[in-house]
Amino acid sequence: MAVQASISGISGPADLQNALQDAQYLADDGLATAAYLALALGKPLLLEGAPGVGKTEAAKAIGAVFSRQVSRLQCFEGIDAAAAIYEWNYPRQMLAIRQAGEEFVNIYGDEFLLERPLLRALRTPSDTLLLIDEIDRSDHEFEAFLLEFLSDFTISIPETGTVRASQHPIVVLTSNRTRDLHEALRRRCVYHWINYPDPALEAQIVMARASTVAQTTADAVVSAVNRLRQEPLAKPPGVAETVEWAEAATLLNTQGNPWPDAFLRSIGVALKDHDDLTYMQPNLGSVIPGMAV
């Protein structure tokens, strides 16, 4: 296995952590170390955690640091190779045949190929970060196929031949852990579990991403969100909802809605499930400081 001490000027976890911060992603030391080791060892990075902790955003930020275009494969139940690799554009092929008449036309040229994320990553590995998002939503058969793909980064297209990556693309997999992944896939990756950020870090994230929000508002929203996450909610607010709630409440406040009413009126930005809203309505006074319900 080839080990690189430096990757595009990144000589260690601290360098990568600083570069991610420049890309507006505040990573803790654990994530920066796991990502650096995955890059240095040439292995996929597997990020697990609850929905909304920033797994996909981490992948996008890594892509930004290394000037890689993110080729995102969104997994779902029943996903197959055609959705992940390529498909032929049959309507365009038929049109080309009709237009050619009796002349020969190669209907298996690139102009008829619908390139999907895996094939795109093989063709442009030095310019691509392959993001395999929510791998836990796929079935075991697709996971087995993916394991084989990650072994040699090769795809066979029967009509045209084999496509092999000239180098390994950067690969990030994410999972919400709705099911256990195969042990063989885990062994192939560098693994990191992403927790919700601690309150101080989450407030920093709000301030970094929402330029109009005051520090006191960021602190109040982070405190409220952390209390919400302690409740038995179907869809607890993620980091993105924290940022959006701070922005929404600030906007309403600038339009004349006093605190804490601005927090209350914008609660739909943080809680996006009817049952959660119904459950929390009588208890918002304990979540939003100073509000009488």
Secondary structure, 3 states (H helix, E strand, C coil): CCCCCCECCECCHHHHHHHHHHCCCCCCHHHHHHHHHHHHHCCCEEEECCCCCCHHHHHHHHHHHCCCEEEEEECCCCCCHHHHCEEECHHHHHHHHHHHCCCCCCCCCHHHEEECHHHHHHHCHHHEEEEEECHHHCCHHHHHHHHHHHHHCEEEECCCEEEECCCCCEEEEEECCCCCCCHHHHHHCEEEECCCCCHHHHHHHHHHHCCCCCHHHHHHHHHHHHHHCCCCCCCCCCHHHHHHHHHHHHHHHHCCCCCCHHHHHCHHHCCCCHHHHHHHHHHHHHHCCCCCC
